[in-house]
Amino acid sequence: MCFSAEASFIGGSVLTTIGILTVRKNRDPSQRMFASMSLIFGLQQIAEGFVWTSLSSGQQQPLLKFATYTFLVAALLIWPTFVPLSVRLIETDRHRQQILTFLTALGVATSLSYFAGILLYDITAQISNLHISYGVNAPLRGLKIAYFAYLAVTLLPFLVSSKRQVWLLGAVVIGSYAVAIYFYSEYLLSVWCFFAALTSVVVWWIVGEVPVKSQKTATANPQ
């Protein structure tokens, strides 16, 4: 997590465990991707634990590079596509599905833009005021466009969903972003990922609460 290596490793282990339990709890194929959200958060936090240890030692550059890129791949490449697509897969309202399909396409474009940035520009990670600050040395205008697209695809899908349980998750995620941007704007990526990871318990609760698609279809179309 964003506060220490120990917190990252402990938190990552707890989140990974919650993620495994959530995946095992799921019985609906349409929720499979959504259910794995906590597991990815857990692995991402463990990667940041290695970023902490590498930066603290100052002697493990290969590990630092690998851990930094692993964290950023999850934060910048996976989540922009993962969030709208996972919500799209559990959505049953056709109109909302169309909106979520658009957000998924925007998410793919956002992931690809960050992928290009990671390939073309230098990546930095440093400890500052007990937090980790990540940087992509790309043109500022491009970063701003990608940033607003990132917000759209990682926040709006929860609000578009017709599932009240997913709305609750969205409220938690948006609340965590508000706290992170207000108190930790210089370390937003790391801190927001930490707060967003706390939503894993909500994800565990949602899985199994949202009606199973197959059951609804069977009820609507009796043989």
N, C-alpha and C positions, 0 to 999 in steps of 0.2 A: 504494500500500500504506500501511500505518499508520505508516511511519517517515519518509517524506519525499516531496515531489512527484516527485523524480527516480526514486525507487524505484517509485512508483506508475506512472509513465509507462513506464519500462523493463519492469517486471514485467507491466503490462497488455499491452504489445506482445508480449512473449514468450508470455503466456498466450493471447492472441488468435491468435497463430501456431499454437500447439499445438492450440487449438480448431479452427482451420480444417483442420489436418492430421488431427485426429481425425474430423471430419465427413467428410472425403474418404476416410478409411480405412474408414469404416463401409459395410457392404454389406447390412445387415439393416434393413428399415423399422421393426421394433419397437425397434431400438436408436437410432433417429435422434434422439429427444429426449435420451436419456442421453448421446449423443455430443456434443451441443451444450453440455454443462455447462461445459467449459473455455472456450468462446467467450464465454459470459455472464460468467464470472468475469473474463475479460480486459477486457471492456467496462466491468464494474463497477469494476475497479481504475483504469482510465483516467479514469473519472468522478471517483474519489477524488483523482486527481492534480490535477484542476481545482479540487476543494475546497481542496486544499493551496495552490495558487497564489492562489486568491481570498482565502483567509484571510490569507495572508502579505502580500499587497498591500494588503488592506483597502479597496480602491477598486472592486472588481468585483462589486457586490452582485447584479446580475441573473445573472451567471455563477455566483456562489456558490449562489444559490437553485436554479438549474437543476441544477448538479452535485450538490448535496446531495440534492435530490429524486430524481435519477437513481440515485444510490448507494442510497438508502433504498428505492426501488421494487424494485431488484434484491434487496437484503438482506432486506427485510421482506414484500414482496408476491409476488415471483417464487418464491424458494426454498421457502417453506412448501408450496406446491402442486407446484412443479416436482420436488422430490426424491422424494416418494412416488409421484407419477404416472410419472416416468421409470423408477423401479425396478419399478413395477407392469406397465409395458408389456413388460418383458423377462422377467417371471416366467412360468414354465410350470406350477408346482404350483398346483392349483386352490384348496386350502385357504389357501395363502399369498397367493394373489391376492385372496381375500376380505378378509384382514387388511389388505393394502395398499390395497384399495379404501376401507376404513374410514379408514385413515390419510390417503388422498388427500382424502376428504370433510372430515376434520378440518383438513387443510392448507388447503383452500379457505376454511373458516370462519376460520382463523387469518389468512390473507391479507386477507380482507374486514374483519376486526377492525382490522388494522393500517391498511388503506386508510381506514377511518372515522377512525382516530386521526390520520392524516396530514391528512385533510380538515378535521377539527374543532379540532385543537390546534396550537399553535405548535411548529415544528421548529427545533432549534438544532444548530450544529456549531461547535466551537472547538478550537484547538490547545492541548494541555496536556501538559507533560512529554514533548515530542517525539512525541505521538500525537494522533489526532483523536477527540474525544469527541462522540458524537451523542446528542441528547435529544428525546423526544416528551413534551410537557408535559401528558400525560393523567393521570387518577386512578391512583394507585399500585396499587390493587387490580386494576384492569383490566390494567395493564401486567404484573403478576405472573402473572395467568391466561394472558395471551397469550404470555408468556415460556416457561412450562412447556409450553404447546401447541406452541410453536415448537421447543423441544428434542425433543419427541416425534416431530414430523413430519420433522425434519431429521436425526435420528439413528437412530430405530428401523427405518425402511425397509431400511437396509443390513443390519441384523441379522435381519430377517424373511426376506430373500431366501434362496432355496435355492442361489444361485450363490456358490461359494467365492471367486470373484474379487471379487464385490461385498462379501462379508464383509471382505476385505482393505481395500477402500476405506473401509468403515465403521470399521475399526480405526484407520485413519489420521485420519479425520475426528473420531472420538471422542478420540483422542490429542491432536489439535490443540486441541480444545475444552478438555481438561483443562489443557493448558499455558496457554492463553489465560485461563481463569478463575482459575488459580492465580497467574500473574505479572502479568496485565493486566486485572483484573476491572473497573476503572473505564473501560476502553476496549475492552470485550469485543466489541462489534459490529464495530469496525474491525479489531481484531487477529485475531479468529477468522476473519473473511472472508479475511484475508491468509494465515493458516495453511491454511484450507480450500482456498484457491486452489492451494496446493502439491500438492493431490491430483490436479491436472490431468494429471500424468504417469501416475498410476495409471489415470485414466479412459482415457487414450490406450492403455494396455496392455490394459485390459479389453475395449475395443471390438475385436472380432475374435477374442478368446479365448472369450467366452461363445458357446455353440453357437447357430447361426442358427435361429430358430423355424421358418421355412419348410422348411429342410432336414430338421429333426426330424420335421415333419409328413409330408413326402414319404416319409421312411423308414418311418414308422409306418403309412402308408396307401399302399402301393405300388399303382400302376395295373396 
